[in-house]
């Protein structure tokens, strides 16, 4: 056997056979209508020195772009040289490297799955967390993190951009100024004025959410039912309502890097990608994905500080209009709690006025010191 024959034999003997799309489509007629669906793959919580390299190799083998949201506390333990090599490989291979914060804790209040309330970080803690994360990402990429086109963060649990209705109501109960009558209105206001996003904006970071959770971090799927896992993901990619899916996976979870049951030379993630491609799903880069029609909360841009200051002063200017009495002329305001409706037994509900210790803005009391913080961009809560 000559050298060329040996080379051809070596290449094909080490190249896993792709899924037969015609046969697969025939087996999944209920999923035949997947064309026009686009997906961007994201992986949280890494890097893991065992599983993350397998995911990277899968993505390169499939020629599929992805974003890795790095939990940077991972860059303070274990084999740091190997982890730096992993991040350098990500960058060299064209994948986006993003922040998942430093410690994996919530950036605003959160009810955990047991119903326990976590208060989340303060502004100072948020700033410390994000600063540490950005610095470590720059260190482990030799400064290439900050040179990327997209500067991105994903808050752990999504808290800081996508609170539940129960969590928003708790914020209001505790004195937070959030406008709106419906949950959708309150959520929109929150996303435009999030304290966590205010801090992230200091580092020019956009926030990326998700609208497809693979559930790889739950106990629902494991190595014994990996076929069910693949089927559930491909089915969701095809049949879900949103046309464009930001898919959430975890490169730290074994299930994604396990050998495929169809081909031991490939991973479960290989199988997911190949089957989705067979059905017409397009895997897009972050750049291309963000150009499409996105659900609210998927992409929250870094706040424009000048516009935020302008908005606050516009609201304060309403207080000085001739049509608004001063609160102190109507009743004692020092005993009224922040976040309470602005009411007077003499004239009823007040929309804007100035009291001895608080401002009434859009029907809610805000402490004078907190208005000052809003103007200074230290908090928009």
C-alpha positions, 0 to 999 in steps of 0.5 A: 500500500503506497503512502497516499493509500495509507493516508486516505485509509487513516483519514476515513478510518478516523472520521465518524460517519455522519447521520443519514439525513434522508433516513432520519427525516423519514423516521421523524416526519413530525419534525419535518417543518424545521426550516427557518429555525435558527439556533445559537449555542451557549455553554455556561459554568466552565471551563472544565478541563475534562469536558470543555475540550470535548465540547470544543472539538465537537463544535470545530468538527461540526463547524458550528459557532458558540459562546462560552460564558465563563464562571471565573471562579473556575480560573482560580483553582485546578490546573490553571495552565490547562484552563488558560490553554482551553480559553486560548483555544476557544479564542483561536477557534473563533468562539466568543468568550463571555462572562458568567460573573465570578462566583455563581451567585445571583445579582438580584433577588431570587427565590430558589427552587425550595422557595427560599429568598436570596437577596442577591448582591449589593451594587458594591458586590456586583461591581467587585464580581464583574471587575474580577471576572473581566480582569481574569478573562483578560488575563487568561486570554492575554488581553484578547477578551477585551478585543472581541467584537461583542462584550457579553455577560450572562448573570447567574440564574438570569437574575439581574435581567429576568426576575419572576413575577413573584420576585418583582413583587417582592422588590416593590414590597421592599421599596423598589421603584418599578412602574407598570400594572402588569407583569410584562410592563414591570419586567420591561421597566426593570430591564430598562433600569436594572441595578445589575445592568447598570453595573455591567454597563460600567464595563460596556457589557451587554447581557445575553439571556436564553429562551431554550434551556436544554435541562442538562443541569437537572437530574432529568437526563443522564448517561442511561437516557441520553437518547431521550435527551437528544430527542427532547432538544431536537424536538424543541429546536424544531417545534418551539414557538420562537423562530430564533433560539438562544440555547443554554447548555453547560460545558461542565455537564458530562451528558453533552460530551458522552459518546453518542449511542449511534457513534462512539467516535462522536459525542452526544452534542455531535448527534444533537447538531447533526440531527438538527441540521438534517431537519433544517435548523441553522446554527448561527454565530452570535453576530448573525443571531443578534441581527434577527428578531429576538424575544425580549430579554435575549439581548439587553444592551449596555445602558447609555449613561448620558440617556439615563441621567437625562431620563432621571432629570426629566422625571425630577423636572415634573416635580417642579411644575406648578401643578404639583404641590409639595408633599410637606404642605399636605401631610407629614411624609417622614413616616411614609415608607419608601415604595408606598403609593403617594397618597394624601387624605386631603387630595388623594393620590399624588403623582409627583411632589417633593417631601421633606425626606422623599420625592414622589415620582410616578406615584411612589415615594423614593428617598432623597438619597436614592434619587441622588444615587439614581442621578449619579448612576450608582443605582436605578432600583 
